[in-house]
């Protein structure tokens, strides 16, 4: 039963939306570095989810972006 709970928590974290500060922490950079990366790509990468006037990123989107930009698999 414990393994099932762990799998559910991992799945939920993949679907969770992060703000700028959380997204920066997730990929291991400072907030301003993440902002610079995002704004220097004309706000297209990593691909955001927009809710109202706010911008968020999912863990899976950030993972895909990291793989795309580092070649890691």
C-alpha positions as CSV (number, residue, x, y, z in Angstrom):
1,X,0.0,0.0,0.0
2,X,2.9,2.4,0.7
3,X,4.3,1.9,-2.8
4,X,0.9,2.9,-4.2
5,X,0.9,6.1,-2.2
6,X,4.4,6.9,-3.3
7,X,3.4,6.4,-7.0
8,X,0.4,8.7,-6.5
9,X,2.5,11.4,-5.0
10,X,5.0,11.2,-7.8
11,X,2.2,11.4,-10.4
12,X,0.7,14.4,-8.6
13,X,4.0,16.2,-8.6
14,X,4.3,15.7,-12.3
15,X,1.0,17.4,-12.8
16,X,1.6,20.2,-10.3
17,X,2.1,23.7,-11.6
18,X,5.0,25.8,-10.5
19,X,5.4,29.5,-10.3
20,X,8.7,31.2,-11.3
21,X,10.3,30.7,-8.0
22,X,9.3,27.0,-7.7
23,X,10.2,26.3,-11.3
24,X,13.6,27.8,-10.8
25,X,14.1,25.7,-7.7
26,X,12.9,22.6,-9.6
27,X,15.6,23.0,-12.3
28,X,18.3,24.2,-9.8
29,X,18.8,27.8,-10.8
30,X,18.2,31.2,-9.2
31,X,14.9,32.9,-9.8
32,X,16.5,35.7,-11.9
33,X,18.3,33.1,-14.1
34,X,15.0,31.3,-14.8
35,X,13.3,34.6,-15.6
36,X,16.1,35.5,-18.0
37,X,15.9,32.1,-19.7
38,X,12.2,32.4,-20.2
39,X,12.1,36.1,-21.3
40,X,15.1,35.7,-23.6
41,X,13.2,33.0,-25.5
42,X,10.3,35.4,-26.2
43,X,8.3,33.7,-23.5
44,X,8.0,30.5,-25.4
45,X,10.4,28.1,-23.6
46,X,10.0,26.4,-21.4
47,X,6.4,26.3,-22.5
48,X,4.2,27.9,-19.9
49,X,0.7,27.3,-18.8
50,X,-1.2,30.6,-18.4
51,X,-4.0,31.1,-16.0
52,X,-5.4,34.6,-16.1
53,X,-2.4,36.9,-15.9
54,X,-0.2,34.4,-14.2
55,X,2.4,32.0,-15.7
56,X,3.1,28.5,-14.5
57,X,5.1,25.5,-15.6
58,X,4.5,21.8,-15.0
59,X,7.2,19.4,-13.8
60,X,6.9,17.4,-17.0
61,X,7.2,20.5,-19.2
62,X,10.4,21.5,-17.3
63,X,11.8,17.9,-17.6
64,X,11.2,17.9,-21.3
65,X,12.8,21.3,-21.7
66,X,15.9,20.2,-19.7
67,X,16.2,17.1,-21.9
68,X,15.9,19.1,-25.1
69,X,18.5,21.6,-24.0
70,X,21.1,19.3,-22.4
71,X,20.7,16.2,-24.5
72,X,20.2,14.1,-21.3
73,X,17.9,11.1,-21.4
